[in-house]
Amino acid sequence: MIPIFIVLLVAVVVITIVKKQNAGNQQAAQSMNIARIIIIIVMACVLAISCLVQIGPGEIGVPILFGSVQDNVLRSGLNIVNPLVDVEKLDTKIQTYTMSEVKDEGAIRGDDAITTMSSDGLSLRLDVSVWFKLGENDAPNLLRTIGTDYIEKIVRPATRTALRDVSVMFNATDIYSTKRDDFTNQIAKNLEKSFEGKGIILEKVLLRNVELPEKVKEAINEKIAAEQRAQQMVYVLQKEKQEAERKKVEASGIAEAQKIISNTINSQYLQWKYIETLKDLMNSKNSTIVITPFDQKLTPLLNLNQK
């Protein structure tokens, strides 16, 4: 709409200049006709361009005619529109809103972590990220009722409210460890209700960090250490029990072997064993001489405990 007014203004200026230059000239009429043709061509080109609007990927366009938001939505690509409308482009890709205590990490340049209370009265500091996107079909209503600053008006206050409402339903240790998923799921349910009908679609809630009071963290760490020590002791006891069972089986096997040997050994076996041992000694490269006492039947005298 604005470019058309600019073109008209330029056309008026051009006609005026041509009139002054051609005043009293016999070719004035011809020059005026040429000027009019040029102006008409330029205006037609500008009008054609004004009727075309390109919407980028991951965006939608909402036409606004004389301040009134239209209900139709322009999709990605080249769209033909009324040249009198303005088009407000909105991002429909997944967006992230982060509240963090780390400087320059969140949406607010500074410590933006939320402080809340748990059901057991402990103060918690939470770092949270919210994934959301805009509903394409609801974009006109969002622009009409909320505007383009929907993060400050809806996303941020709804997230902080949901965190405070849900945290009082859980113990601090549960949020920190065992029921972390339950905590984030309940926050997501609350946010979905807050976003309902506003053109904002929740994708996911990410609980990035839970900062507990120092004494509580020390107690949790000590509890975890005690549980690990108890598990280690159970492992040691199981290992000792298995070792005792192994020794028992080994002793039983040795006793059984000794019993079998004592019932089956005889003097002939001892003589044979003695001769085999002497044979090995003779064939050995070891020059050591071994003298073993024996009786007339070549039975080794093995009772060495006698003095």
Secondary structure, 3 states (H helix, E strand, C coil): CHHHHHHHHHHHHHHHHHHHHHCCCCCHHHHHHHHHHHHHHHHHHHHHHHCEEEECCCEEEEEEECCEECCCCECCEEEECCCCCEEEEEECCCEEEEECCCCCCCCCCCCCCEEEECCCCCEEEEEEEEEEEECCCCHHHHHHHCCCCHHHHHHHHHHHHHHHHHHCCCCHHHHHCCCHHHHHHHHHHHHHHHHCCCCEEEEEEEEEEEECCHHHHHHHHHHHHHHHHHHHHHHHHHHHHHHHHHHHHHHHHHHHHHHHHHHHCCHHHHHHHHHHHHHHHHHCCCCCCCCCCECCCCCECCCCCCC
